[in-house]
Amino acid sequence: MGKKFSDLTPGDLSKLPLLTFDHFCIGEERIYLHLTNEKKMHWYLAEYGSIGKKFFGFFVNKTDGIASGLCSRDDILDFEKKGSAWVPTVDENWKPMAAKEVPILVEYIKLMICQPDIT
C-alpha cells in the first residue's frame, strides 16, 4: 500500500506547479501527482493552490466517468471517511507526463478538443 494522500505535507504539495486559470490547451497539462483507491477512482493532479487548497486536474470514477477542473484538498480527504477501500493513496511510481499521454484520459481529451458542432 502506498502513502496515504492525507499524509502528504504542505511541503509535498508545494512541489506541484502553482494553480493557474489558464487551461485553454487541454491535454497539455503535466500531471505530477496520481492518486488512486481500491474503488478504482483516480485523481491526476497538475497544479495546486495553497491558499484555497485546490487542485486542477482530471478525476476518474465509475459513476461520473472522467471530468476535469478544480477539486479541493478537503474533497479528496472526505473519501477517507467512507472506509479503508475509499482512502486515496499516492502512486509512488508515477512519472510526470502530459495529460494527453495518460491512457485513460486520451479519449476524454480528444472529445474536449473536438467537441461536435450541434448547430
N, C-alpha and C positions, 0 to 999 in steps of 0.2 A: 504494500500500500504506500502511495506517495504522501508527500507532505500535504496536510490539510490547508485549504485556502485560508482558513481563519488563523493559521499560524504564520502567515506572511506578515512581515513588519512594514511600517510606513517606509522604511528604507528600501525594502524589497520592491514595493510598489513604485517608489520614486525612480526606479531604473527604467520604467516604461516612459515612452515619449509623452510630453505634456498634451493634455486634451485640447484639440482644436475643433473648430466647427467647419472646417474646410474639407468636406468629404465628397467632392464632385467627381472624383475618379475612382468609383467603387471597384474594389478588387486590387487596387494598388497599395492599400494599407498593409504595412508589415505587421504580422501577428507575432507578438513577443511572448505571450503567455497563453497556454492552453490548459483549461480545467475540464475535468470530467467527473462523473459519478457513476455509481453502479446502475442507475436508472437510464444509462446511455444518453445523458444530457451532456452537452459540450458548450463551453464558452471559449471563444477565440478572441483574445483581448489585444487591442492595438495601442490604445492610449489611456492615460489616467490623469484625472484632475484631482489633486489632493484637497483642494478647498471644498468642492462639492462631493468629493469621494465618489466620482462617477467614472465609468469606463466607456470607451467607444469600442465596439467590436461586433462580432457575429455570434448568434445564440441558436443552438440546435436542441430541440426536444421532440418527442414523438407526437405530442398533442398539437403543437403550433407549427411544427416544421422548422424552417430556418427564418431568422429575422436579423436585421442589423440595426444598429442605433446605440442609444445610451442605456446603460444599466448601472444602478448604484451598487456600491460595495455591500450595503445592507440587504439589497435584493438577493444577492448571491448568498450572503451569510444566512438568510432566512431559510434556505433549504436544509441547513443542519438541524433545524427544529423538527423536521419531519421524520428523522430517524437516520440510522447509520448508512443505509443504502443511498440516501439523498445527499450525503456530505460531499461537497466539491473538493477534489484533490488536484494538486498541481502535477501536470505531466512533466516530470523532471528530465525526460529525454527529448523534449520539444526543441527544435531548432527554428529560430525566426525565419519566416518566409512571407512572401506576399500572399494576401488572402486568396487571390486567384489561383494560387498553387496548392491550396488545401483541397484535396479531392472532394470532400463532402460539400464544399462551397462553390465549386466550379459552375454547376448548372444554375444555382441561385444568382450568382454574379452575372452570368450571361443573360438571364432573364431581366435583371435590373438594368443592364446596359441596353438591351434591345427590346424594350417593352413594346408590345404590339400597338399599332395605331388603331384606335377603336372608333374613329370618325368615319 
